[in-house]
Each structure stands twice: as structure tokens, then as C-alpha cells.
Amino acid sequence: MKTTVLKLAAGFVIILIASAFMFQHKPALHTIGDSTVRNSNKETWGWGTPIAALFDTTRIDVENNAMAGRSTRTYLSEGRWDKVLAVLSPGDFVTIQFGHNDGSVPDTTKAGRRGVLKGTGEETKVLTWPDGKVETVHTYGWYLRKFVREAKAKGATPIVVSMIPRNIFINGKVQRADQDFGKWAAEIAKEEHADFIDLNRRSADKYDALGPEKVKLFFPGDHTHTNLEGAKLNAASVAEGIVALKDCRLKDYLLK
């Protein structure tokens, strides 16, 4: 009788352990952004695709949720952020990189439908679309702040990332975003106590070291979208930024 009880108890423990193993949450890294993070063009690539090869994907899933042509405003208004938010779980990570499509004056024209207000304040602009729909447009920083706060509320770790540099050299140095979108991204991360990767600076330093002629090879069609080699360089910059973060556990999932 005693032996039977022990066997049953042992079996119960094994089932408990197996169940715990089966239902153990595997964290995910979600990337959100524009075409410089995810691009379906055969010649140009976003860094969110090759960065998966830098992680141990047996321990963490890498989900590239960026979409070409989107700004902070349209990523939210199209419901794309809501879809990411719906699947976020405690222990997940979210990188947030926008800026390339946010710069136009916000209005209801084709050119202005993606634009946001400059800065990080609470200013708004109310637009009325031809179908009568009313939209309140906010600042770039307001949208970033919303992404950060809502990711935290789900128990995920948000990481604000400044936009990759464009292939624009002035007097031998690549143009940086440290006076506008890169600056505002850093400000929001600091205000919200979120992690920040200055991808713009990290990759710009590499571009400067390589020089205009070599960097030009990364950009087959325009000054914004890189080929796969350029995307790998930017992915490496993101990974280096992750390693440099003081208390972010995402670094634990990078391949050694």
C-alpha cells in the first residue's frame, strides 16, 4: 500500500513538473516601426529581419511587426499597435522605432496623412476627413509615450530606438537626427524611464568610419532604405545597444 502511494505521489510530481515546463512562457521580442525595420521589397531590407539571427530563437521568439510606410500616427490609427498589444505578455520586449514617415505637416492629404506634430508636448491638431471622420493628431512624443506606457501596462519591456540614419553626408559626415526625431525619442525614453538605444548615433558613427562611397553601396534605390548588408549593419548596432542597456534582460537572449 505504502509503495503504491509513493508511486502515485511520484507520478503526480512528474505531471506537475511536466505541466509547468509545457506552460512556461517563452518570451517574445516584438519590433514595431516602418520600412527601415521591415520591408518586403526584394532589394531593400529593414533591420528587424536579420536581427532574428542574432538571438537564440529556441529561447525567445522574434516577431517583426513593423510595416512599410507607417508613422507613429498611422501605426496607431490603422489598429496595428492594438494587434501587438493584444498578444503582449509579461516578460516580452518591444522595440519602437519611428521617424522616417512622421515629418510631413499633418493633414488629410496623401502627403500629410502620416504627419505628426513636432516635439514631445501635448499639442494637438483636429482634422476632419472628407467622410466626416474627426481625427485628433498628436506630437511624435505623445505617440511614443502611449506605446511605452501601454507596453509597460502589459508587463512587457519597451525599448525606444532612434531612427536609422539616411544616406545624406554633409562635409564628409552623415546627417544625424539628434536635433529632431532622435532627440525626441531620447527625451521620451528618459521621461518614461524606458530603455533607449541611440541607433541613429551608433550607425552614423559606423557610416562616418566607412565613408560616403562605401555607405552608398548599402542604399540601392534611395537615401533611406538599405540592402541586406546595410540592414545587417543596423541590426548589429541594435544588438550592441541592447548589450549596453544596464538592466534589460533582453541581452540574455542574444547569441554569444
Beta strands, then each sheet from edge to edge (+ up, - down):
strand 1: 28-33
strand 2: 61-64
strand 3: 93-97
strand 4: 125-128
strand 5: 134-137
strand 6: 157-161
strand 7: 169-170
strand 8: 173-174
strand 9: 195-197
sheet 1: 2+ 1+ 3+ 6+ 9+
sheet 2: 4+ 5-
sheet 3: 7+ 8-
end
